[in-house]
Amino acid sequence: MSVSQSPESESQSPNPTGDESGQINRPTKAETLRRRAAYAFGNLGQSAFYNALSTYFVVYVTSVLFVNVEKALATKLIALITSLIVIIRIAEIFLDPLLGNLVDNTNTRFGRFRPWQFIGGLVSAVLLVMVYTGLFGLVNVNQTWFIVLFVVVFIVLDVFYSMRDISYWGMIPAISSDSHERSVYTALGTFTGSIGYNGITIVVVPIVTTFSFMFTGSRAESQSGWTAFGIITALLGILTAWTVAFGTKENESVLRSRADQSGNPLQAFAAIVKNDQLLWVALSYLLYAVANVATNGVMFYLFKFVLNLPDAFAITGVIPVIAGLVMAPLYPALNRRIPRRYLFCGGMVLMAIGYVLFILDSASLPVVIVALILFYLPGTFIQMTAILSLTDSIEYGQLKTGKRNEAVTLSVRPMLDKIAGALSNGIVGFVAVAAGMVGSATAADMTAANVRTFETFAFYIPLAFIVLSLLVFMFTVKIDEKMHERIVIELEEKLGVDSLDD
């Protein structure tokens, strides 16, 4: 009995059971490359969309959304909006397993996942444009109706973005049952995701200032500039989602076809609760994600109000883009020689050192640059290890319960990102108000107390979360490449198959 299907054979076998003549249908190398490219391109726009929604939307809210409203009222509305975002996103985390269950129970001739790429990409893009226009100017007409409609629009936006995110990462176990082959697809998605997420950081200021100048004659931030930013991000989101919808193909492997149905929503929650390795990986990733997005979310304020170098903010996009370009392609190769738990732990140590440098001298640009390198460089390894551990826990859960919950299991990661994003929104809004970093304030207006407030939430608390994340992973997460290989062998025996190639 073979241990598992080789990466090459599985990635090239959209129909492992073969055609009616018994021959296995395999795509050509060109088709395989095209499908991989289509899958990779999807996360370019998806990650850019996420950054625009979780980070820069709050910057937009605190900067220009209420610029035409009296200052005291504007401050209250900023606090209200950021609080609503936190409440909405935390409340919606309980929906993600249900959305994952909906994906798992989707049966169309296009597969389970691709239809949600098409629908989720379109609806979320349209709604993103709406929120970046102040609901088409309603904010300046009637603030009460704006708040009411904003809640509805933001909830629907978050739901359809989640459907897109869950279906995107849920495709990986539908593509391959081999841990190393999964690392290739994860590397591709992470590679382009790094470009998309950090590329938005590079272009946000040029886009906003350029379009502000076009419509107002001034390069200061304006509603028109942020609206243009929202439209560009939305168009990229649609293009990349539809590339995945039309350019990829799901495989029906033996482990998938012979598993029990994923079940109803209650069984979906039960699948998560019974999968102890899924829960430990999730906790470790959540602690990391909260620290990561909290620090990322306030970087704009670091450069604008602490360093007094807002034009240098693009550095926070350039460094992670370069890091992603270098580190993502290295991961599959290194992972064949170095167990991924060591890649994860080493990355966390580098991040901790970066935080220490931030704390020592956040007012020095050279020190900040070195800290940014240490902060961003290991991000790819940390995220990919977490995604692969979550993905491999699908077979772990299948072995324990008999049910294969692909989308439900992988809905946990976007659920965790949503929690982290909600906390990030809250932190950014709180820091902006508490440290006086709102409206027309400048670096000259910052006091020592303002800077201490900023550093506490930007560096000290996230560092504590990073240390906790590392400890949880080291002492509780057991699933790795070798354990997953043994699980696949046991599943083969349990399902009564000689090998995954049959």
N, C-alpha and C positions, 0 to 999 in steps of 0.2 A: 504494500500500500504506500503510495507516495504521500509525503507530508502535506504538501499543498501545491496548488497550481503555480507554475512559474510566472513571474511578472509578465514576461513576454507573451506567453500563451494566453493568459487571461485578458490582458489589456487589448489583445487583438481578436477576442472571441465574443462578439456581441450576442451570439446564439450558441452557447456551449453544447446544447443538445443536438445541434446540427439540423440539416434540412431533412426532407422526407427520404432522401437517398442515404442518409446516415453520414453524409459528409459535413464536417464542421466548417461553418462559414467564417472566414477571417477577412477583415479589412486589409487593404494594402497598407504599406508603410506610410504612404502619403495621406491616406484616410486617418490613420492613427495619429499622425502629427497634426492633422487638421482638427481632430476632435480635442486633442490636448491643448492646442492653441486656443480653440473656442472656449474651453473650460477655463483656461488661465485668464483670458481676456475678461471673463465675467466678473472676477473679483476686483479688477481695476476700477470699474465704475461703482461696484458695490461698496468698496472700502472708502472711496471718495465720498459717496453718498452718506455713509455712516459718520464720517468726520464732519461733514457739513451739518448733519442733523444733531450730533451729540456735542460738538465743540463750538462750531462757529455760529450756530443759531443763537446760542446764549450770548456770544459776543455781539451779534446783531441786535439782540433784544436790549442789552445794556448800553449799546452805542447809539443807535438811531431810531429804533422802533417807536419810541415815545418822545422823539425830539420836539414834536409840535405840541406836547402836553406840558402843562405847568410843572415846574421842577419837583415840588413836594409830592404831587400826585404821580408823576412819572416814577419817582423812587418807590412808591408803594406798589405801582403796577408792575415794575420790574421784579420786586420781591414776590408778588402774587404769581406772575407768569412762571418764574423759576421754580416756585413751590409746586405749582400745578404740574409742571413737567416731571418733577421728581415723583409726585404722587401717582400720576398717570402711568409712568414707566414702571414703577414698582408694582402697582396694581396689575399691570398687564403681564408680569412675569409668570403669573399662574395660567395665563392663556397659552404660553409657548408649548408646553407639553400637549395641550389640546390641538394646537395648530400642527404640531408634529404628528399627532395621531390622525389628523385629517389628511396630511400628506401620505402617511403610511397606508391609508385606506383609499387613496385615489387610484383608480384603475382606468386608464385610457390607452388608446393605441399609441400615444406618444410617451407612455410611461407614467411614473408617479410624480416625478420631480419637474420635468420640463414645462408642463402647463403652468406651474406656479411661478416659474421664471418669467414667463410671458405676462401673466396677469399681475403679479406682484411688482414687476419692473414698471409697468405702465401706470398703475394706480398710484403707487408711492411717488413717482416722479411728478405727476400732476399736482398732488397734494403738497409736495415740497415747494413748488413754485407758489402755491397759495400762501403758505406761512411766511415765505420770504417777501411777500408783497404786503404784509400786514392785513391779510385777507382782502386784497385788492383795495386797500386804503380805508377799510372799515374802522381801523384803529383810530383814525383821525376824525371820524364822524360820530361814532357812538361806542365808548369804551366798554359799556356793560354788554352790549350785544357782541362786541369783539371777543370778550372773555368767554362768553357762552359758546359761540361758534368755534372759537379756538380749541376748546376742550374736545369737541366732537371731531374736528378735523385732525387734531394731533393724535387722537386715539386710533382713528381709521388709518392714518399715515403709518403709525407704529405697527399696526397689525399687518398691513400689506408689505411693509419692509421686512418684518419678521418672516412672513411666508417666503419671500424671496431668499432671505438668508438661510433659513432652515432647509429649503429645498436645494440650495446650492451646495452646502457642505454635506447634506444627506446623500448626494450622488456618489460620494467617494466609495462607501461600501457597496454601492450598486455597480461600481466599475470594477472593483477588485476585492478579493478576499485575502490577498497577500499583503503582509504588513509593509514590506519594502516597496511594493508597487504603489501602495497607498501613500507612502512618503513622497513618491514622485509627484503625484497629483496634488498632494498637500503643499509640496514645495512650489509647484507652479502657481497655485492659488495664492500662497503667501507671498511669493515673489512679486506678482502683479498687484496684490493687495497693498504691499508696502509702497509701491510706486503711487497707487491711487490715493491712499490715505495721506501720505506725506507730500505727494504732489500738490494736493489741495492746499497744504500749508504754504508751499512755495508760491502758488499763484493767487491766493486769496487777496492779499494786499494789492498786487498789480491790477487784478480784475476790478476790485471795488474802486480803487482810486482812478483807474482809467475811465470806467463808465460813469463815475461820479463827475469827472471833468467833462465828459462828452455831454452830459445832460444838465450840469449846473455851472460849468465854467470854473469849478474849484476841485482840487484833488482831495479835499477833506471827505471823510466817509459820508455817504448820503444814502437815502432810501433807494434811489435809482441804481447806485453801484451794487448794493446788496441784492437787489432784485435780479440784476444781470448775473450775479454769482449764483443765485438759486436756479435760474433758468439753465445756465451752462452745466451745472452739476446734474440737474434733472435729465437733460438731453443725453449726457454721458451715461447716466443710470439706465435709461431705456435702451440705448444702443448695446451696452454690454450684457444686459439681462437677455435681450432677444438673441444675441450671439450664442449664448448658452442654450437657449430654447431651441434654436434651429441648427446649431452646429455640433451638438453632442448626442450620444446614444447610450442608453442604459443596457447593462448586461443582465441576463437572468441566469445566475449561477446556481449550482446544486444547493448550496447552503441557503440561498434565498428561496428557491422554488419549493424546497421540502420543509421549510419552517412553518410553524403554525401561524395563523393570521395574527396581526398585531393586537386585535381586540378593540374593545370600546375605550372611551376616555378614562374610566376608572382603572381599567387594566393598564392603561398607559402610565398613569401615576404610580401604580403598583410596580410596574417594570422598573421605574426609576428608583423607587424606594428599596427594592430587593437587590439592586445592583450596587454592592458596597464599593467596588472599585470605581464605578462611575461617580459615586458621591464624593469619594476622597479626592479624585482628580478634579472634580468640580469645585470643591472647597479651595484647593490650592490655586486653581486658575482664577477663582473669584478674587482672592486676596491680591494676586498679582494684577489682575485687570483693574481693580479699584485704584491701586497705587499708580498704575500706568496712565489711566485716563485722567485721574485727578491732576497729576503733574503736567500732562500734555495740555489739559484744558486751561491752565493758567500761564502757559509759556508766553502768550501774547502780552500778558500783563507784566511778566518779568522784563521783557525787552522794552516795553513802553514806559513803565512806571518805576522800575528799579534800575535798569541799565541806562534808561533814557536813550535807547537806540532802536526805535520802532522800525526803522528801515532795514535793520539787520535781522529782523524776525525770520526772514526766509531761511536763515541758517538752520532753524529747527525743522525745516523741510528737506533741505539739501542733505544734511547728515544722515537721517534715517533712510532716505532714498538710496544713497550710496551704500549704506550698511545692508539694506535689503538686497540690492543688486549683487553684492559680494556674498552675503551669508546664505541666502535662500538656495542658490544652486549648489552650495557646498554641503548642505544638510544631508541629502540622500547619500552622498559619497562618504561623508564622515560617519554617518549612522551605520554604515556597513562595517565599520571598524571600531566605533566607539558607541557603547550602549547609550540610548537617548537620555536615560536618567542622569548620566554624567554631563551631557550637553546642557540639560536643564539646570542642574545645580551650579555648574560653572557660570552659566549666564546670569543666574540670580546673584552670585557673588560680585560679578562685574557691575551689575545695576546698583548694588548696595554701596560699592566704592564711589560710583557716580553721585549718589545722593550725599555721601559724606563731603564730596567736593562742593556740591551746591550749598551745603550748610556752612562750610568754611568761608566761602567768599562768593556770594551770589551777585555782588556788585562789580566783579572783575570779568570782562568779556573773555580773556584767555582761559581763565579757570572754568567759566561756564561752557566754553566750547569743548574743553577736555571732558567735563562732566557729561555733556550731551552725547559725546562719542561713546562713553562707557554706558550711558543710559540706553541708547538706541541700538548699539552693536549687537547685544545678545537677544534682542526682542524676537527676532525671527526664530531662533532655536527654542526659546521658551514657549512661544505660541504654537509652533509646529509640534513640539513634544506633547503639549496639552491636547491638541486636536487629534493626534495619532493615538494617544492613550484613550481618549474618549471613543474614537472610532473602533479601536480594538476591543473596547468593553462591550461592543455589540455582540460579538461571538461569546464573550464571557456571560452576558445576560441570557443569550440564547441557550447556552449549555445549562444554566441554572433553572430556567423557566420553560424552555421549549419554544418560546415566542421570540421572533426576531423583530425588534423595534428599531429600525434604522433612523427614521426621521425623528421619532420621539427621543431616542438617545442623543442624537446630535442637535436636537432643539435645546438641549441643556446649555451648550456653549453660547448661542445667541441670547438665551435667557440670562446667562451670567453677564454677557456684554451689556445687556439692557440694564441690569442692576447697576453695573459699574458706570454706565453712561448716565443713568439717573442721578447717582451720587455725584458724578462729575458735574452735571448741570447744577446741582444744588451747591456744590463747593464753589464753582465758578461764580454763581450768582451771589453767594454769601460773601466770598472774598471781595468781589467787586464793590459790594455795598459797605461791608465792614471796614475795608481798607481805603475807602474813598476813591476807588478806581472806576468812577462812572462819569458819564457826561463829558464835560469840558475839562476835567481834572488833568493835570500834567505831572511829570516826575518831580517838578519843583514843589508841588503841593504835598508830597509824601513826607510823613513824619517817621521817626524811628519806630513808633508803635504800629503805624501802617505796614511797614516792612516786616516787622515781627509777626503780625497777623498773617501776612502773605506767606512767609517762610514756614510757619507752623503747618498750614494746610497744604502747601506745595511740596514740602520736603520732609519734615519731621514725621508726620503721620504716615505718609506713603512709605517711608523707609521701614517703619514698624510693620506695615503690611507685607512688605517684601520679605522680611525676616521670617514672619509667620508662615508665609506661603512656602518658603524653602523648607521649613521644619515639617510642615504637613506632608509635603511631597516625599521627603526623605524617609519618614517613619511610617507612613500609611499606604502609599501607592506601591503596589506590588506588580501590577500588570506591566510587562515589558515584552520585547520581541520574542524571547524564548518561551515565556509563559503563553503568549498568544499562539505560537506555533504548536505547543502541546494541546491547547484548546481546540484548534482546527483539526488536529489528528483525532481527538476524542469525539468531536462532532461528526467527523467522517464515519467513525466506527458506529456511533449512535444512530446515524441516518442510514447506515448500511450501504455505503458507497466505497468503491475501491480507491478512487481518487477523484479529485475535482475536475480532472480532464475528461472523465467518462460522462 
